[in-house]
């Protein structure tokens, strides 16, 4: 069963970030405790692209919500939006308000993990548990993988090279269809993508977190990393493990930045067991 077989594409207006509400696209599937999946920041990314193998697995146990964060995917990109960590976090919080969700679990991939940390830091009452997958954190530096993401120029060949060189250890998962879908999405959102990281009006590169902030976060957390991650080094998760007050760490061998795709079945089982522990404790 595929993501599109079970997930419903929905839209909701999220207010408070720009002069007009942001028309926000998200996928929803399953029932039960709400779990919000937050995608990363690569060119052509979206909720569907990041979580195509995750939604069917987790929707067996939870109510899954996978938004396209403002600037990405099918969510509107208002001219007056200023892209920054706080904007992305506030967009997610606004989505929770629009859906009348007081408290959720967060699963964040890369940028999505940093957004999760920001929300857990600023609004700990809104987050029951969080999974940080290949997430930036204390000790993060500008890697060759991040440089390649930011330097991307839309073409099929460039997208194929980017995915093969920096995202996956197993080249067989980089199919022609995946390349085509990511390339088409990158063309659609390229102006916003370039602006958020290169236009001085925006602050897309300001994703640092201090040791003090990290130590203050009490949210039960699961850190997941691919050992061969070329975008965010696994050493970052090792550092965060020692700073977060309640965290476990799982490293996947022979795996890059896409643990949720390269090791989909194991990833889903690991995450589901972690998130279910919250309800069992209650």
C-alpha positions as CSV (number, residue, x, y, z in Angstrom):
1,X,0.0,0.0,0.0
2,X,1.4,3.4,-1.0
3,X,1.2,6.8,0.7
4,X,-1.3,8.1,-1.7
5,X,-3.5,5.1,-1.2
6,X,-4.1,5.9,2.5
7,X,-3.2,9.6,3.0
8,X,-5.6,12.4,2.3
9,X,-4.2,15.7,0.9
10,X,-5.8,18.6,2.8
11,X,-5.5,22.3,3.1
12,X,-5.9,24.7,6.0
13,X,-5.3,28.5,6.5
14,X,-2.6,29.2,9.0
15,X,-2.7,32.8,10.3
16,X,-0.3,35.1,12.1
17,X,2.8,34.8,10.0
18,X,2.0,37.1,7.0
19,X,-0.6,39.7,6.1
20,X,-2.8,37.0,4.7
21,X,-3.2,33.4,6.0
22,X,-0.8,30.8,4.5
23,X,-2.7,28.2,2.5
24,X,-1.0,25.1,4.0
25,X,-1.0,21.7,2.3
26,X,-0.6,18.6,4.5
27,X,-1.1,14.9,4.2
28,X,-3.2,13.1,6.9
29,X,-3.7,9.4,7.5
30,X,-4.5,7.0,10.4
31,X,-6.1,7.6,13.7
32,X,-5.0,7.8,17.4
33,X,-2.5,10.0,19.1
34,X,-1.3,12.8,16.7
35,X,2.2,12.6,15.2
36,X,3.5,15.4,13.0
37,X,6.2,14.6,10.4
38,X,8.4,17.6,9.6
39,X,10.5,17.3,6.4
40,X,14.0,18.6,5.7
41,X,15.3,21.5,3.6
42,X,16.7,19.9,0.4
43,X,15.7,21.2,-3.1
44,X,12.4,19.6,-4.2
45,X,11.5,18.4,-0.7
46,X,7.9,18.0,0.5
47,X,6.0,16.0,3.1
48,X,5.3,13.4,0.5
49,X,8.9,13.2,-0.8
50,X,10.3,12.8,2.7
51,X,7.7,10.6,4.3
52,X,6.5,8.4,1.4
53,X,7.5,5.2,3.2
54,X,6.9,6.4,6.7
55,X,3.2,7.5,6.5
56,X,1.8,4.0,5.6
57,X,3.8,2.3,8.5
58,X,3.1,4.8,11.2
59,X,-0.6,5.4,10.2
60,X,-1.3,1.9,11.5
61,X,-0.8,3.2,15.0
62,X,-1.2,7.0,15.0
63,X,-2.9,10.0,13.4
64,X,-0.2,11.2,11.0
65,X,0.0,14.8,9.8
66,X,2.8,15.6,7.3
67,X,2.7,19.3,6.2
68,X,4.6,21.1,3.5
69,X,6.4,23.7,5.6
70,X,6.1,27.3,4.2
71,X,8.6,27.7,1.3
72,X,8.3,24.1,0.3
73,X,6.0,21.8,-1.6
74,X,2.3,22.8,-2.3
75,X,2.0,25.3,0.6
76,X,1.7,28.9,-0.6
77,X,4.7,31.1,-0.6
78,X,3.6,34.6,0.3
79,X,5.8,37.5,-1.0
80,X,5.9,39.0,2.5
81,X,7.1,35.9,4.4
82,X,10.5,36.1,6.0
83,X,12.1,32.6,6.1
84,X,13.7,31.8,9.4
85,X,13.7,29.1,12.1
86,X,11.1,31.0,14.1
87,X,8.9,31.4,11.0
88,X,9.0,27.7,10.3
89,X,8.4,26.8,13.9
90,X,5.5,29.3,14.1
91,X,4.0,27.9,10.9
92,X,4.0,24.4,12.5
93,X,2.5,25.8,15.7
94,X,-0.1,27.7,13.7
95,X,-1.0,24.4,11.9
96,X,-1.5,22.7,15.2
97,X,-3.8,25.5,16.3
98,X,-5.8,25.4,13.1
99,X,-6.2,21.6,13.6
100,X,-7.0,22.1,17.3
101,X,-4.1,20.0,18.4
102,X,-2.8,21.0,21.8
103,X,-0.1,18.4,22.2
104,X,1.6,16.2,19.6
105,X,4.7,14.1,19.0
106,X,7.1,15.4,16.4
107,X,9.3,13.5,14.0
108,X,11.8,15.8,12.3
109,X,14.1,15.1,9.4
110,X,17.2,17.4,9.2
111,X,15.7,20.9,9.2
112,X,12.5,19.3,10.6
113,X,14.5,18.1,13.6
114,X,15.8,21.6,14.3
115,X,12.3,22.9,14.1
116,X,11.2,20.2,16.6
117,X,14.0,21.3,19.0
118,X,12.9,24.9,18.7
119,X,9.3,24.1,19.5
120,X,10.3,21.8,22.4
121,X,12.5,24.7,23.7
122,X,9.9,27.5,23.3
123,X,6.7,25.5,23.9
124,X,7.5,22.3,25.8
125,X,3.8,21.9,26.7
126,X,3.0,21.3,23.0
127,X,5.4,18.3,22.5
128,X,4.9,14.9,24.1
129,X,7.8,13.2,22.4
130,X,10.1,13.9,19.5
131,X,12.3,12.0,17.0
132,X,15.3,13.8,15.6
133,X,16.5,12.2,12.4
134,X,19.8,13.5,11.0
135,X,19.1,16.8,12.8
136,X,21.4,19.8,13.1
137,X,22.4,20.5,16.7
138,X,25.3,21.5,18.9
139,X,28.6,21.1,17.0
140,X,27.1,21.4,13.5
141,X,29.4,22.7,10.8
142,X,28.9,23.6,7.2
143,X,29.5,20.2,5.5
144,X,30.2,19.4,1.9
145,X,26.7,18.0,1.7
146,X,25.1,21.2,2.9
147,X,27.3,23.2,0.5
148,X,26.1,21.0,-2.4
149,X,22.4,21.4,-1.4
150,X,22.8,25.2,-1.3
151,X,24.7,25.3,-4.6
152,X,22.1,23.2,-6.5
153,X,20.8,24.6,-9.8
154,X,17.7,22.9,-11.3
155,X,18.4,20.1,-13.9
156,X,17.7,16.4,-14.0
157,X,21.4,15.6,-14.0
158,X,22.1,17.9,-11.1
159,X,19.3,16.4,-9.1
160,X,20.5,12.9,-9.8
161,X,24.0,13.7,-8.8
162,X,22.9,15.4,-5.6
163,X,20.8,12.5,-4.5
164,X,23.4,9.9,-5.4
165,X,26.4,11.7,-4.0
166,X,25.0,13.0,-0.7
167,X,21.7,11.4,0.3
168,X,21.9,7.6,-0.1
169,X,24.5,4.8,0.4
170,X,22.4,2.4,-1.7
171,X,22.2,3.9,-5.3
172,X,19.3,1.6,-6.2
173,X,16.8,3.8,-4.3
174,X,17.6,6.8,-6.5
175,X,15.2,5.8,-9.3
176,X,14.4,7.8,-12.4
177,X,11.0,8.5,-11.0
178,X,12.4,9.9,-7.7
179,X,14.8,12.1,-9.6
180,X,12.0,13.4,-11.9
181,X,9.7,14.2,-9.0
182,X,12.3,15.9,-6.9
183,X,13.5,17.9,-10.0
184,X,10.0,19.1,-10.9
185,X,9.4,20.2,-7.3
186,X,12.7,22.0,-7.1
187,X,11.9,24.0,-10.2
188,X,8.5,25.0,-8.7
189,X,10.0,26.2,-5.4
190,X,13.5,27.3,-6.6
191,X,13.0,31.1,-6.1
192,X,11.9,30.6,-2.5
193,X,14.6,28.0,-1.9
194,X,17.4,30.4,-3.1
195,X,15.9,33.3,-1.2
196,X,15.7,31.6,2.2
197,X,19.5,30.8,2.2
198,X,21.0,33.6,0.1
199,X,18.8,36.7,0.4
200,X,19.9,38.8,3.5
201,X,16.3,39.5,4.3
202,X,15.9,35.9,5.2
203,X,17.6,33.8,7.9
204,X,17.4,30.2,6.6
205,X,21.0,29.5,7.6
206,X,20.7,30.6,11.2
207,X,19.9,27.2,12.7
208,X,22.4,27.0,15.6
209,X,21.4,25.9,19.1
210,X,23.4,26.5,22.3
211,X,24.4,23.9,24.9
212,X,22.3,25.8,27.4
213,X,19.2,25.6,25.2
214,X,19.7,21.9,24.6
215,X,20.2,21.1,28.3
216,X,16.9,22.8,29.2
217,X,14.8,20.5,26.9
218,X,13.1,17.8,28.9
219,X,11.0,16.3,26.0
220,X,11.7,12.5,25.7
221,X,13.7,12.2,22.5
222,X,14.9,9.6,20.1
223,X,17.9,10.5,18.0
224,X,18.3,8.6,14.7
225,X,21.3,8.9,12.4
226,X,22.8,7.2,9.4
227,X,26.5,6.4,10.0
228,X,27.4,7.5,6.5
229,X,25.5,10.8,6.6
230,X,27.3,13.4,4.5
231,X,24.9,16.2,5.2
232,X,24.7,16.2,9.0
233,X,27.6,14.2,10.6
234,X,26.5,11.5,13.1
235,X,28.8,13.1,15.6
236,X,26.2,15.8,16.1
237,X,23.7,13.4,17.4
238,X,26.3,11.9,19.7
239,X,26.9,15.3,21.1
240,X,23.2,16.0,21.5
241,X,22.7,12.7,23.3
242,X,24.9,13.9,26.1
243,X,23.2,17.3,26.4
244,X,19.5,16.5,26.1
245,X,18.0,15.5,29.5
246,X,16.0,12.4,28.2
247,X,17.4,11.0,24.9
248,X,18.2,7.7,23.3
249,X,20.3,7.3,20.1
250,X,20.1,4.8,17.3
251,X,22.7,4.7,14.5
252,X,22.0,2.8,11.3
253,X,25.1,1.4,9.5
254,X,25.5,1.6,5.7
255,X,23.0,4.4,5.7
256,X,23.2,8.1,4.7
257,X,20.9,11.1,5.4
258,X,17.7,9.2,4.5
259,X,17.3,6.6,7.2
260,X,13.5,6.8,6.8
261,X,13.9,5.7,3.1
262,X,17.0,3.5,3.1
263,X,16.0,1.6,6.2
264,X,12.2,2.2,6.0
265,X,10.8,-0.9,7.8
266,X,13.3,-0.7,10.7
267,X,12.9,3.0,11.0
268,X,9.1,2.7,11.2
269,X,9.3,0.0,13.9
270,X,11.8,1.9,15.9
271,X,9.8,5.1,15.8
272,X,6.5,3.5,16.5
273,X,7.8,1.7,19.5
274,X,9.3,4.9,20.9
275,X,6.1,6.9,20.4
276,X,3.9,4.2,21.8
277,X,5.9,4.2,25.0
278,X,4.3,7.5,25.9
279,X,0.7,6.1,25.8
280,X,1.9,3.0,27.7
281,X,3.3,5.2,30.5
282,X,0.0,7.0,30.9
